[in-house]
Every structure is written in C-alpha cells, then in structure tokens.
Amino acid sequence: MARGEHAACVFHGPKNGAVPVARRDATGDAMRQRIDHLEDLVKNLIAERHLVTPPSHDTIYTPQSSTAGAGLTRTATTPEAQDAVGVGKTVMDGVHSVYLGGDDWYVVLQEINELKRTWSQERDDDNDYDFRPTLSHTVDGSSLLFNQVKPIERIEILSTIPPKSEVDRLVSQFFDRQAFPIAVPPILHVPTFMREYNEHWKDPSKTSPIWLGLLFSILGITMLAYHQYGEPPEFEGISESLFQLYRMRTSQCLLSGDIAKCLPYTVETLRFNATAELNRKDDNRRGLWIMTGVVVRTAVNMGYHRDPSHSPDISALQAEYRRRIWLSVISMDDMASFLGGFPRTMSAIYSNTMEPRNLHDWELFEDTTIIPPSHPLTEPTSTTYLIVKGRLFHALGRIADFNSTPNAGSYETMLEIDHVVYEAYQNFPSHMKVADIGDTSNPVGGLASFSNLSLLGMYHKGMCTLHRRFLGIGRNDDRFRFSHHRCISSALALLTYQQGLESSFYKLSETRQMLALGAMVLFLELELRRKAPETDASPDDVYLLQALDKSCNLWAGVTEYLLTPVYVIDTCEEARKFHLFLASMLSRFRDGTNSSPENLPTIVSETPFQFPGLSPQYHQSNLGFVVDKYPVDVDFDWATWDTFIEDNSYETGPIY
C-alpha cells in the first residue's frame, strides 16, 4: 500500500511452497486472454491504421453544437470518425488523467504491464513499463521557463507557507471575483478546492506537490495584485518579493511533482502561473509564448483536447471544468501567439472539446449528475468573459498564423480573417461592450470595465496588425482601400482607447506597445500624404494630428477627471521615453496646423471615423491574388518596427 493504490492491493502471503492449482489455472486463463488481446491490439495498430479526416483547426465547439441551427457553431466529426482506429481517448484512474492516442504505443506498454502483473503476481516490481519519465534535475523545456529552478526538500516548501489565518485571507481575496483586480480564469470549483484546502491543514505532509504548487500560484497572484494595485499595511514594501518567492515555489512544486505524470491540478497550476507571467509589467512575450506551448502540450497529454463526454470515468462536474480549463489554455495560446507574432501551438492540434456552458458557479455541485443548460451570453456569469474572450482570441490567433506563414497568403484569406475578427467582436453581449470613452464625466472603472476595455484594444490592435502592410497601396489601389480604411480607423480607436486608461496601465509593456502601434500607423499615413498629397483625404491631416497630440499629452499625464493629477512620465520610465519619442515625431508635422488638444473632436470608441464605403464585408472583386505581389509604396519594415518597440528604448533604430 506504499503507493496509495488501495484498490489494486493484493496480499502476497508466504513465498515458499507451491501455488494452489486453482490459482494456477485462473492465472493461466488470464494469461492467455492477455496474450490474445495484446496480439489483436498489435495487429490493429499495424494492419488497420488508417487516416481519419480531422476537423478544421478553426472549429469551435459550443454546448449547442449538437442541436439544429447552432448559429456560429460548426459540427464536429461524425461518430464513425470518432470511433475509428487512430482516434485516442482520455482515461482517468482516479488519480491520473492520461490521453491515449489510438496508435499510441503507450496502449501496448499498458498491456505488457498488465501481462507482467498477471504472470508474476508475487512480485512487486516498480521497474515496469509505466511510460512515465523519471524526474530529472537537468534543465528541460519546462524548468527552463522557471529560471532553471531546482527541486528542494518538501519541508522547505512547507515552511514557506504563511500561517493559516494569513493564507485564509489571501485565498478569500483571490476568489472574490468582483473585487480582485486581476482577471483570473474561473477554472477551479471553489467548494471542492476549499474542502481540499481544509484537508491540507489537517496534515500538510500528505499534500501532493502539485496541489502545493496550485496554492503557491494563488498566493503569488494575490501578491502580484497587491504590488500593482495597492498594498495593505501588513504587506507594505514586501509584496513584490513575496510574489517572486511564491512564483519560485510554484515552479519548484511543478518540477518536483513532474508535469508529465498527469496528476490532478497540473494544468490549473501551470495556467495560473501563466496568468502571473502575463500580468507582470516587463515585456516577456517570448517567454510567455514558450511557456504557453508547455501548458498546451501538458493539457493534451492529459486529454483536455478531447471532449469529456466520451469518457464515462469523468464526472459531470469534472467534465464542465475540464472544458473551462481547455478554453483558458487555448485562449492563452491564441493571445501569446498574437502578442508575440508567433504561430499558434494549437494550429497543429485537433480538438473536439466543446465550449463550457455559461453557468453561475452556484449551479454546480460536486455530486452534480446533469449540467444545467447554458444561459445566453446576455446573462453575465463567471464564465461569460472566458467564453467571449476565447472567441475573440481564437480569431486573433488566426492573424498570428497568417502573418507567420513562410509563403504569402491570399488577400481573400486575409479578408476572411478580418470578417471573423469583426464578427467575434460584434457578437459581444451588450454588457461587455465599451461605452463612449471620450466622455470624461463617466470614467472607466472596475475590473469588468477594464477587462472589456482591454478586449476592445486587442480587437483594434488585431485589425491594425492584419491590415497595416496595405496602408500605403490602399491609398492608390481600390482593391486594397478597405484595408487602408480599416487600419486608420482602428489606429484612431486605439488612441481613443488610451483615454480610458489609468496611469498604472502604462506600466504594462503590452499597453505601451498597443498605443505605439496606433500612433505609428497614423504617422505613416501622414508621411504618405506628405509625399503624395490628396485633396480629399479623409479624415484630414488636422484630425489625425489632433488625435496624436491628445495621445502625446495623455502619455505625460492621465485624463482630467482625476482630482489629483498623476503624471505617467513620473511613474514609468518607459512611458517617459515614448512620450519624448512621440513629441519628437509630432514636431515634424505640427508646423502650420492647429492641433491643440482642446480642438480635438469627439471620437466614437468602436468606429472612430466612418470612412465612405467602410464595411466589414469583403467583395469578390478583391479576391484571388497573393498579397506579396503588390508591394506597398512606402519603404517601411514592420518587423524592424516590432523589434524596435519590443526593445522599449525608443532611442535608436530606423523610423522610415
């Protein structure tokens, strides 16, 4: 019973003497059955392996996918395809959740393992074919992400946990979703976690390393929230160092527990660790993207990419939370790839896991046998934001794939992606759409408002990133004019988005890069107009300069509705550098224009300027040619610009 597998325990008894005849016969029969089954399995693997048409990379499965008229959903593969040889399954044995591919030799090794156990039941050999890698102290892919951490003794890990009264407060604040300032995916069933939490305090020595890592990830995110949004007196001046400590302990627990063992809470812990990395101030896009690849592959290893409805060993509650976890993982993959400009890990993975249902947490219990039907997205729940964000990020992930392909894609494909991104945002429920940001009498406030504002910014950054290479040629070629208008419109929207930000958001590298992209698009448009003036350019130069001038002033200090002005350039060195960069660029175009901030017209947040003929629909006259056959008429290297912005210096490097 040393391994805790009570159900598999067998009393061996004395090893001397002959085995009873009845037992020998039973063992022989079982042995022959195992051999026959193993032979059939190997024959199937060799002779019956065939290709199964996989679903599209871009298929999104929702709880309504199986019903008629599912709207935005796409149908999954046929039952025949799901049951065909080559399609894997998720197996849960009460402790582990392991995905077994249909042609995976793990299945064969399992049979060999069972064969050995049946053949020699009197031996307790730990060196069987468990197909689990041994714990290595070398720096592999996962530990490399965690600053090359090394495992430490369990007693040292436990000694780091604060007293229970303090942890109680921190955990309570973490689960207070209405007040907690960092958006955390709702991937834990709180009553289940709290039951396990109370069990932990009864005997901490029995708690698994992965569960301890989950607890440390919760403590770390809470400390990060204190550091970024205000420290209580008892943590004044120490929240950042505690965040780094808990972050390190999370990594050490993951390393000690071994993420390849498919233990409970492995993916949840990795996902919370990624949340902490995402919300750090510094630019860690590359590291986040690499880390996301580890999280995705760990989730696949545990079968999260297969809908749990096909696994009878998974309870209804577990199934619903597995769907939440999978959506949070692939959304992180989409976002990390989009922000870093890298291809998605998910582009090579086929999944049929449905979206989680839009349910309140109080509707789910540990003994739930039937999951309630999903509420419409117009009814806010703890999962609404996760679902809506997942759909938008899935569309933005296609931009990352499109821009990462070695061969230029067609303009038809680009316009189709534009349509998908546009529809993803237009289908936001009304309570997740941002009101007029330009109205300073009604400032943006609260986590929900800032989360919605962030999605709006990501949407417009996606449009700029998708269409920016056609900014120049779209001025002269009607086939690309839609891209020109879309890019300018979203660039102006990004600068309007800036009006809803508090000073603390300028400390985030992603905020600075997003605003820099919007400003650079407008500067390029002004430069193109200076080289080839247009008499009927819309919006006119004055309008663009006023928007840039307003943005420059916002980089120096936040909007007027604050009673006590907070100057961004005094709180963030990178913001100060970009403010100087922006002011220098503005001085080149400012002569002869009336661009004072008070003359800036009101800009509508979603579509800041209505261009003639601007429509989300694409037309057949635009389609059928490859984008690289039509070079833009301005020599601008967007890859160099991205590197320049990523460097955060804003002091050297080419501009045009």
Secondary structure, DSSP 8 states (H G I E B T S, - for coil): -TTS-GGG------SSS---HHHHHHHHHHHHHHHHHHHHHHHHHHHS--------TT--B-TTTTSS--TT------HHHHHSTT--EEEE-SS-EEEE-TT-HHHHHHHHHHHHHHHTTT---S-S---------S--HHHHHTTT-----HHHHHHHS--HHHHHHHHHHHT-TTT-SS-----S-HHHHHHHHHHHHH-GGGS-HHHHHHHHHHHHHHHHHHHHH---GGGTTTHHHHHHHHHHHHHHHHHHH-GGG--TTHHHHHHHHHHHHHTSSS--HHHHHHHHHHHHHHHHHTTTTS-GGG-TTS-HHHHHHHHHHHHHHHHHHHHHHHHHT---SGGG-----B------GGG--TT--S------TTS--TTHHHHHHHHHHHHHHHHHHHHH-SS--BHHHHHHHHHHHHHHHHTS-GGGS---TT-TTS---SHHHHHHHHHHHHHHHHHHHHHGGGTTGGGT-GGGHHHHHHHHHHHHHHHHHGGG--GGGGGSHHHHHHHHHHHHHHHHHHHHHHHS--TT-SS-HHHHHHHHHHHHHHHHS--TT-SS---HHHH-HHHHHHHHHHHHHHHHH-TT----GGG-----SSSSS--TT--S---GGG-SSBGGGS--SS---HHHHHHHHHHT--SSS---
